[in-house]
């Protein structure tokens, strides 16, 4: 069992949110560390992530997801496709619970063990703004469509859009979290869809490329 030094991890997280110029309260930081603790605890059994060291998880999971927060400031209903262990969905929900209490975050994954973990996180952290679904996104029918659909390292952009476009409301957009700039993937998007912007983002303490890809329907 790797050492979980809560004080050191909190200090690392606080330094990271400050570097990202995000206004986070002590309660939000505490919730993020609680989430990290649950991920570390469940990871041994459910294999949620290949990253095992808590300090690396702060950088590669929490801060990597937090770097995308500004892109979601105007979102109301967010769908995280292939949510896995809850990145960026849980991180986004923790931020929104204080910053945007009108926002709801739905997460869907095909793997029941992962959605069981997400359901446990929702319960233990008291995230009333979270919904969890188990199943294939291309088969799921939601009573409400979403104004933002997101994913982190889920699939090729063309598949991501093709499988979930029935869930995006008119005028909505996709925000995909990608590592390298996905020019080839963008060229394979289904007809009627365009990349509006590819925005590079900097993650504190991470020496790797990160990009947000914004995709919208073509205007007729």
N, C-alpha and C positions, 0 to 999 in steps of 0.2 A: 504494500500500500504506500503510495507516494505521499509525502508530507503535505498536508493542507494547512498552510500557515495563513490563517484568515487575515490577520493584520497586514502582512506583507502583500497578499493578493489584493486587498482593498486599496492599499497605497499605490500599487501598480495600476489598478483600474482607475482610481481618481486622477492620477497623473495622465493617463490616457484620455479620459473624457475632457480634461482641461486642455490637452494638446489639440483635441478635436473641436474645442470651443463649444462644448455642449454644456448646458446648464442642468446638472444633475444634482438632486438632493441626496442627503445622507441615506434616506430611506430607499431611494432608487439604487444607489450603490450597494446597499445591504441586500436588496432583492436580487440583484445581479450575481452577487457572491453566493447567495443561497441557491440560486439556479445552478451556478457552477458546481457547488458542493453536491447537488443532486446528480448532475451529469457525471461527476467523478464516481459517485457511489454506484450508479446504475451501469456505468460503462463496462465494468468488469464482467457483467452478466449479459448485457444487451448489445455490447459492441457498438455504441452510438458514434464513436469517433476513434480514428487511429491515433489521435494526439492524446497522450496519457499524462503528461506533466502539467499540473495545474497552472503554473506560470505561463507556459506556452499556450494553454487553452484561453487564458485571459487575452493574449495578443491575437492568436489565430482564429478565435471564435467570437469572443465578446467584442473586442475593439474592431475586428474586421466587420462585424455586423453594425456596430455603432457608427462606423464611418459613413454608413448609408442613410442614417437617420434624417439628415436635412432633406433628402429627396422625397420623404413621406409626409412632410409637414402639412400638406393640404389633403391627404388621403382620409377617407371616411370608412370604407369597407375594404379591407386588404385580405387577399388570399395568398398564402404561402404554399406553393406547390412542391411536393417532395420535401416536406419540412424536416424529415429526419429527426435529429435531436432538438429541433426548435430554433434553427438559425436560418434566417434572421427573425422568424416570427415571435418567439418568446422575448427576445431582446427588444423588439419593436413594441410589444404589448406592455412590457415593464416601463418603457419610456412613455407610452401613450396614456397609461393609467393616471399619470399626473399631468402630463403636458397636453394631451388631447383626449379627455374623458369621453368624447363622443365617438371615438374611433373603435372599431371592432376588428379583431384579427382572427381569421380562420386558417387553420393549418390542416393539410391533407397529406397522407402518406399511405402507401400500399402495405407497409410492414406493421402488423399489429403490435409487435413489441415496442416499436418506436412511438406509436400513437398512445399506447398504454403509459409510456414514460411521460409524454406530453400531457396526458390527462392527470397524472400524478403531480406534475409541476404546476398545472393550473390550480389544483386543489390546495397544495401545500403553500403556494405563494399568494393564494386568494385573487387570482387573475380573472375577474368576472367579465373582462372584455375579450376573452379567448373562447373559440369554438374549435373542437378537434374532430376530424373526420377520417375514417379508415376506408381506403378504396382507391380505385384508379380515377384520376381526375377526368379522363376523357369519357368516363361512364357516369360521373356524378352529376346530379341535377340539383342545383341550389334554388331555394325559394326566392332568393335575392341575388342579383348580379353584383359584381365587385367593380369599384372604380380603379383599383390598382391590383394587379396580379404580379407576384414576385417569386423569385427562386434564387437559390444559392447553390451553384455547382450541381444543378439538377439534370439537365439534358442539353442537347443541341438546341439552339434558339428556334430552329424551324419546328422541331417536335414540341417544344415548350408552348409555342403559340398555337400550333395545329391542335394539340390535345386539349387546350383550355379556353380557346377563343369563345366558345358558347357561354362562358361564365363571365366575360368582360362586358360591362355595361357600355352603352353608346357614349362615346367621348372619353372612355377610360383609357388607361395605358398600362403597359408592362414595364417593370423595372427589374432587370436581371442583374445579379451580382456575378461578375465574371473575373477570372484572373487576367490572362493575356487579352489584348484587344481582339475581339472576335470578328474580324473582317470577313473571313470565309463563311462563318455561320450566318452572319447578317445577309450575305448574298443569297443564301438558300431559304430565306423566309417565304412563307406561303404568299400567293398572289393576294394583293390588297393590303399588305402590311409593309411598313417602312421603319427603319431605324431613324428616330428623330435626333438622337444625341448619343454619343459614347463619351462618358465623363470619367476621366481618371480620378481616383481618390487615393489619398495617402493614409495608411494605417500606421499609427505610432509603433515604433520598435519593429516594424516589419519591412524587410528589404525584398519586396516582391511586388509585381504589378497587380493592381486592382482597378477594375472599371465597373461603372454602372452603365447599363445599356437600356435606353428608353425606346420603346417600340409602340407605335400607334397605327391605327387604321389609316389607309390613304383617304384623303378627302376627294369625294367625287367631283 
